[in-house]
Amino acid sequence: MLGISYRVESMKLLITGGSGFIGSAVIRYLLAETDHHVLNVDKLTYAGNQESLEDIEKNPCYQFRQHDICDQPAIRRLFAEYKPQVVMHLAAESHVDRSIDGPSLFIQTNIMGTYNLLEVARDYWSGLEGEAKECFRFHHISTDEVYGSLGDTGLFVEQSPYDPSSPYSASKAASDHLVRAWHRTYGLPVILTNCSNNYGPRQFPEKLIPLIILNAITGNSLPIYGKGDQVRDWLYVEDHARALCRVICDGTPGETYNIGGHNEKTNLEVVKSICGLLDEMASEHRVGISRYEELISHVTDRPGHDARYAIDAEKIQVTLGWQPKESFESGLRKTVRWYLDNRNWWQHVQDGSYRGERLGLGVGLVS
């Protein structure tokens, strides 16, 4: 069971974006490890996948409602009916390349959607009394990309200034500022978390790691932006899910917690590591090549591509006792194995709106 300092054993959580990659990992963890009840609110855009929750969809502690967070009347009805004690806000448009091609949807969902949730939560919270009001939390899940690009040294800390580079990261930065403003102006008990790059099973294959795995085993090119020397800190999704759940139990309202995996790798290192694992695990898929690395190609870098992200996660480790369990090597091995063993899952994704190409800007990779 989760350690709970100020809460009852069973809470009611409203999770937005719960059918997405991180959201579904959080829900699976909550229903496996706690007695909490979960209402998953998801619009089910291209990246929302109900198959990621098929193992728990009949769990009596789980409910699903298909709604857009920009539909304020619908969200108000859900709050009134469900009466959540915690809101975990994960719903967002999250693909950098898509934001470059079409920023409007990112502005609408990430900024206006967050505003709608804050207003509904504020009105709902204002009507609570006593312990119910004291224990209510609004947890906003964000990204390290709001901080912009690091130099060769140093780490992002919770006090790092915001310097977003893409429409996506700018929209997330704006939503972070709104959340903090609703705390400072109205007293809404909010908590923010900013995480590094997530990876793991069930990730939509527009992202670097699953895209490389699937391209490789289907004999397609493995395109890498520029020299592939962009550095990212990688966080296994199940470690992230544990961290988020620790924050809702023991985090302090008004605080921000950075969540990182202590796994800095260049994009080229990541791709080569995947190729090495596939050489070991899936040699039968190699056609006309002796090693998967032969499929690597370098393509024109994307506009405004940040050179390096790296998270200092000391605060959450010291104050809340969380630290990642997976190294990059162990997490990547589990991830590659999962995609090899779950062909039906990713084939269903590819049979839909996504066909394995880079989404946005033509060809290449996102990280």
C-alpha positions as CSV (number, residue, x, y, z in Angstrom):
1,M,0.0,0.0,0.0
2,L,1.0,3.6,-0.6
3,G,2.2,5.4,2.5
4,I,-0.4,8.1,3.4
5,S,0.4,10.8,5.9
6,Y,-2.7,12.9,6.1
7,R,-5.3,11.0,4.1
8,V,-7.8,8.2,4.6
9,E,-7.1,4.8,3.2
10,S,-9.4,5.2,0.2
11,M,-9.6,8.4,-1.8
12,K,-11.5,9.4,-4.9
13,L,-9.2,10.6,-7.7
14,L,-10.2,12.4,-10.9
15,I,-7.4,11.8,-13.4
16,T,-7.4,13.7,-16.7
17,G,-5.6,12.1,-19.7
18,G,-5.7,8.7,-17.9
19,S,-5.8,6.8,-21.2
20,G,-2.4,8.2,-22.3
21,F,1.0,6.8,-21.7
22,I,1.8,8.2,-18.3
23,G,-1.8,8.5,-17.1
24,S,-2.5,4.8,-17.8
25,A,0.6,3.8,-15.9
26,V,-0.6,5.9,-12.9
27,I,-4.0,4.3,-13.0
28,R,-2.6,0.8,-13.2
29,Y,-0.3,1.5,-10.3
30,L,-3.1,3.0,-8.1
31,L,-5.5,0.2,-8.7
32,A,-2.8,-2.5,-8.1
33,E,-1.3,-0.9,-5.0
34,T,-4.0,1.0,-3.2
35,D,-7.7,1.0,-2.4
36,H,-8.3,4.4,-4.1
37,H,-11.1,5.0,-6.6
38,V,-10.3,6.5,-10.0
39,L,-12.3,8.4,-12.5
40,N,-10.5,8.6,-15.8
41,V,-11.5,11.6,-17.9
42,D,-10.0,11.4,-21.4
43,K,-11.0,12.9,-24.8
44,L,-9.4,9.8,-26.5
45,T,-7.4,11.7,-29.1
46,Y,-5.0,9.7,-31.3
47,A,-2.6,9.0,-28.3
48,G,-5.3,7.8,-25.9
49,N,-5.5,4.1,-26.0
50,Q,-8.1,2.1,-24.0
51,E,-6.2,-1.1,-24.6
52,S,-3.6,0.2,-22.1
53,L,-6.2,-0.1,-19.4
54,E,-8.0,-3.3,-20.5
55,D,-6.7,-5.3,-17.5
56,I,-8.5,-2.9,-15.1
57,E,-11.5,-1.7,-17.0
58,K,-13.8,-4.0,-15.0
59,N,-12.3,-3.1,-11.6
60,P,-15.1,-1.7,-9.4
61,C,-12.8,1.1,-8.3
62,Y,-12.4,2.4,-11.8
63,Q,-14.7,4.5,-14.0
64,F,-14.1,6.1,-17.4
65,R,-15.8,9.2,-19.0
66,Q,-14.9,10.5,-22.4
67,H,-14.8,14.3,-22.2
68,D,-12.7,17.2,-23.4
69,I,-11.2,19.2,-20.6
70,C,-12.1,22.3,-22.6
71,D,-15.8,21.5,-22.1
72,Q,-16.3,23.3,-18.9
73,P,-20.0,22.4,-18.3
74,A,-19.2,18.7,-18.7
75,I,-16.3,18.9,-16.3
76,R,-18.4,20.7,-13.8
77,R,-21.0,18.0,-13.9
78,L,-18.3,15.4,-13.3
79,F,-17.0,17.2,-10.3
80,A,-20.5,17.5,-8.9
81,E,-21.3,13.8,-9.5
82,Y,-18.0,12.2,-8.5
83,K,-16.9,14.6,-5.7
84,P,-13.1,14.0,-6.1
85,Q,-10.7,14.5,-3.3
86,V,-7.7,14.7,-5.6
87,V,-7.3,15.9,-9.2
88,M,-4.3,14.7,-11.2
89,H,-4.1,16.7,-14.4
90,L,-2.2,14.8,-17.1
91,A,-4.3,15.6,-20.2
92,A,-2.2,17.5,-22.7
93,E,-1.0,17.7,-26.2
94,S,2.6,16.6,-25.9
95,H,4.4,16.2,-29.2
96,V,6.9,18.9,-30.0
97,D,6.8,18.4,-33.7
98,R,3.0,18.5,-33.9
99,S,3.2,21.8,-31.9
100,I,5.5,23.3,-34.5
101,D,3.2,22.3,-37.4
102,G,0.0,23.4,-35.6
103,P,0.3,25.3,-32.3
104,S,-3.4,26.2,-32.0
105,L,-4.5,22.9,-30.6
106,F,-1.7,23.1,-28.0
107,I,-2.8,26.5,-26.9
108,Q,-6.4,25.4,-26.6
109,T,-5.8,22.1,-24.7
110,N,-2.8,22.9,-22.6
111,I,-3.7,26.5,-21.7
112,M,-7.4,26.9,-22.0
113,G,-8.0,23.3,-20.8
114,T,-5.9,23.8,-17.7
115,Y,-7.7,27.1,-17.1
116,N,-11.1,25.4,-17.3
117,L,-10.0,22.7,-14.8
118,L,-8.6,25.3,-12.4
119,E,-11.9,27.2,-12.4
120,V,-14.0,24.2,-11.9
121,A,-11.7,22.9,-9.2
122,R,-11.6,26.3,-7.5
123,D,-15.4,26.5,-7.4
124,Y,-15.8,23.0,-6.2
125,W,-13.1,23.4,-3.5
126,S,-14.6,26.7,-2.3
127,G,-17.8,24.8,-1.5
128,L,-16.1,22.2,0.6
129,E,-15.8,22.4,4.4
130,G,-13.6,21.1,7.2
131,E,-11.3,18.2,6.5
132,A,-12.7,17.7,3.0
133,K,-11.5,21.2,2.1
134,E,-8.2,20.9,3.9
135,C,-7.3,17.6,2.2
136,F,-8.3,18.5,-1.4
137,R,-5.4,18.6,-3.9
138,F,-4.9,19.7,-7.5
139,H,-1.8,18.0,-8.9
140,H,-0.6,19.5,-12.2
141,I,1.9,17.2,-14.1
142,S,4.3,19.1,-16.4
143,T,7.6,18.7,-18.2
144,D,11.2,19.7,-17.9
145,E,11.0,21.3,-21.3
146,V,9.6,24.5,-19.7
147,Y,13.1,25.3,-18.5
148,G,14.5,25.4,-22.0
149,S,18.0,24.2,-22.9
150,L,20.9,23.5,-20.5
151,G,24.6,24.0,-21.3
152,D,27.1,21.2,-21.1
153,T,26.9,21.2,-17.3
154,G,24.3,21.9,-14.6
155,L,20.9,20.5,-13.8
156,F,17.3,21.9,-13.8
157,V,16.1,22.6,-10.2
158,E,12.7,23.7,-9.1
159,Q,13.8,27.3,-9.1
160,S,15.3,27.3,-12.6
161,P,13.9,30.1,-14.8
162,Y,11.5,29.2,-17.5
163,D,12.8,29.5,-21.1
164,P,10.6,27.4,-23.4
165,S,11.7,26.8,-27.0
166,S,8.7,25.3,-28.7
167,P,5.0,26.0,-28.9
168,Y,4.5,22.8,-26.9
169,S,6.9,23.8,-24.1
170,A,5.5,27.4,-24.1
171,S,2.0,26.1,-23.7
172,K,3.1,23.9,-20.8
173,A,4.9,26.8,-19.2
174,A,1.8,28.9,-19.5
175,S,-0.3,26.2,-17.8
176,D,2.3,26.0,-15.0
177,H,2.1,29.7,-14.4
178,L,-1.7,29.5,-14.3
179,V,-1.6,26.8,-11.7
180,R,0.7,28.7,-9.4
181,A,-1.4,31.9,-9.9
182,W,-4.6,30.0,-8.8
183,H,-2.7,29.0,-5.6
184,R,-1.3,32.4,-4.8
185,T,-4.4,34.4,-5.7
186,Y,-7.2,32.0,-4.6
187,G,-5.5,29.7,-2.2
188,L,-6.3,26.6,-4.3
189,P,-4.1,23.8,-2.9
190,V,-2.0,22.9,-5.9
191,I,1.1,20.8,-6.4
192,L,3.3,20.8,-9.5
193,T,5.7,18.2,-10.9
194,N,8.1,18.6,-13.8
195,C,9.5,15.4,-15.2
196,S,12.2,14.3,-17.6
197,N,11.6,12.2,-20.7
198,N,9.5,9.2,-20.0
199,Y,9.8,5.8,-21.7
200,G,8.5,2.3,-21.2
201,P,5.8,-0.1,-22.4
202,R,2.7,1.2,-24.1
203,Q,4.2,4.5,-25.3
204,F,2.6,5.8,-28.5
205,P,5.1,5.2,-31.3
206,E,5.7,8.8,-32.3
207,K,8.2,9.1,-29.5
208,L,11.9,8.2,-29.9
209,I,12.2,4.9,-28.2
210,P,9.1,3.0,-29.4
211,L,9.5,4.5,-32.9
212,I,13.1,3.2,-33.1
213,I,12.1,-0.2,-31.9
214,L,9.2,-0.6,-34.4
215,N,11.1,0.9,-37.3
216,A,14.0,-1.4,-36.7
217,I,12.0,-4.7,-36.5
218,T,10.1,-3.7,-39.6
219,G,13.2,-2.9,-41.5
220,N,12.7,0.9,-41.8
221,S,15.2,3.7,-41.5
222,L,16.1,4.9,-38.0
223,P,16.2,8.7,-38.6
224,I,18.1,10.9,-36.0
225,Y,18.0,14.6,-35.8
226,G,21.4,16.2,-36.7
227,K,24.3,14.5,-35.1
228,G,22.2,12.9,-32.5
229,D,24.1,14.7,-29.7
230,Q,21.1,16.1,-28.0
231,V,21.1,15.0,-24.3
232,R,18.0,13.9,-22.4
233,D,17.5,12.5,-18.9
234,W,15.3,9.3,-19.2
235,L,12.7,8.3,-16.6
236,Y,11.0,4.8,-16.7
237,V,7.3,5.4,-16.7
238,E,6.5,3.1,-13.8
239,D,9.1,5.0,-11.6
240,H,7.3,8.2,-12.6
241,A,3.9,6.8,-11.7
242,R,5.2,5.9,-8.2
243,A,6.6,9.4,-7.8
244,L,3.3,11.0,-8.8
245,C,1.4,8.9,-6.3
246,R,3.9,9.8,-3.6
247,V,3.4,13.5,-4.3
248,I,-0.4,13.3,-3.9
249,C,0.0,11.5,-0.6
250,D,2.8,13.5,1.0
251,G,3.5,16.6,-1.2
252,T,3.1,20.1,0.2
253,P,0.5,22.4,-1.4
254,G,2.2,25.2,-3.3
255,E,5.4,23.2,-3.9
256,T,7.0,22.0,-7.1
257,Y,8.9,18.7,-7.4
258,N,11.2,17.8,-10.2
259,I,11.2,14.1,-11.2
260,G,14.2,12.7,-13.1
261,G,15.7,9.3,-13.8
262,H,19.4,10.2,-13.4
263,N,20.0,8.7,-16.9
264,E,21.5,11.3,-19.2
265,K,22.0,9.9,-22.7
266,T,22.5,11.4,-26.1
267,N,19.8,10.5,-28.7
268,L,22.5,8.6,-30.6
269,E,23.4,6.6,-27.5
270,V,19.7,5.7,-27.0
271,V,19.3,4.5,-30.6
272,K,22.5,2.5,-30.5
273,S,21.5,0.9,-27.2
274,I,18.1,-0.1,-28.7
275,C,19.9,-1.6,-31.8
276,G,22.2,-3.6,-29.5
277,L,19.3,-5.1,-27.6
278,L,17.5,-5.9,-30.8
279,D,20.6,-7.6,-32.2
280,E,20.4,-9.8,-29.1
281,M,16.6,-10.3,-28.8
282,A,15.3,-10.0,-32.4
283,S,18.0,-11.1,-34.8
284,E,15.4,-12.9,-36.9
285,H,13.9,-9.6,-38.0
286,R,17.2,-8.4,-39.6
287,V,16.8,-8.6,-43.4
288,G,19.7,-7.6,-45.6
289,I,21.8,-6.2,-42.7
290,S,24.2,-7.7,-40.2
291,R,23.4,-5.2,-37.4
292,Y,20.4,-2.9,-36.7
293,E,22.8,0.1,-36.5
294,E,23.1,-0.1,-40.3
295,L,19.5,1.3,-40.5
296,I,20.5,4.6,-38.7
297,S,20.3,7.8,-40.9
298,H,20.9,11.4,-39.9
299,V,18.3,14.0,-41.0
300,T,18.0,17.8,-40.7
301,D,17.6,19.0,-37.2
302,R,14.3,20.4,-36.1
303,P,13.8,24.1,-35.4
304,G,14.7,25.3,-31.9
305,H,15.9,21.8,-30.8
306,D,17.1,22.1,-27.2
307,A,20.6,20.7,-26.7
308,R,20.3,19.2,-23.2
309,Y,17.8,18.5,-20.5
310,A,18.8,17.1,-17.1
311,I,16.8,17.0,-13.8
312,D,18.0,17.5,-10.3
313,A,15.6,15.2,-8.3
314,E,17.1,15.7,-4.9
315,K,14.1,17.5,-3.5
316,I,11.6,14.7,-4.0
317,Q,14.2,12.2,-2.9
318,V,15.0,14.0,0.4
319,T,11.5,15.3,1.3
320,L,9.3,12.5,0.0
321,G,11.6,9.5,0.0
322,W,11.2,8.7,-3.7
323,Q,13.9,7.5,-6.0
324,P,13.8,5.6,-9.3
325,K,14.1,1.8,-9.2
326,E,15.1,1.3,-12.8
327,S,18.4,2.1,-14.4
328,F,18.3,3.1,-18.1
329,E,19.7,-0.2,-19.0
330,S,17.2,-2.3,-17.0
331,G,14.3,-0.1,-18.1
332,L,15.2,-0.1,-21.8
333,R,15.6,-3.9,-21.7
334,K,12.1,-4.3,-20.3
335,T,10.7,-1.8,-22.8
336,V,12.3,-3.6,-25.9
337,R,11.1,-6.9,-24.6
338,W,7.5,-5.6,-24.1
339,Y,7.2,-4.3,-27.7
340,L,8.6,-7.6,-29.0
341,D,6.1,-9.6,-27.0
342,N,3.1,-7.3,-27.6
343,R,2.8,-7.0,-31.3
344,N,-1.0,-6.9,-31.2
345,W,-0.9,-3.7,-29.1
346,W,1.3,-1.7,-31.5
347,Q,-0.2,-3.2,-34.6
348,H,-3.6,-1.9,-33.5
349,V,-2.1,1.5,-33.0
350,Q,-0.5,1.5,-36.4
351,D,-3.7,0.2,-38.1
352,G,-5.4,3.4,-36.9
353,S,-4.4,7.0,-37.6
354,Y,-0.6,6.5,-37.0
355,R,1.4,4.5,-39.5
356,G,5.0,4.7,-38.0
357,E,6.1,7.9,-39.7
358,R,7.3,10.9,-37.8
359,L,4.3,13.1,-36.9
360,G,5.0,16.7,-38.0
361,L,7.7,18.3,-40.2
362,G,8.0,15.3,-42.5
363,V,10.8,12.9,-41.3
364,G,12.9,12.4,-38.2
365,L,12.5,11.8,-34.5
366,V,11.2,13.5,-31.4
367,S,13.0,13.5,-28.1
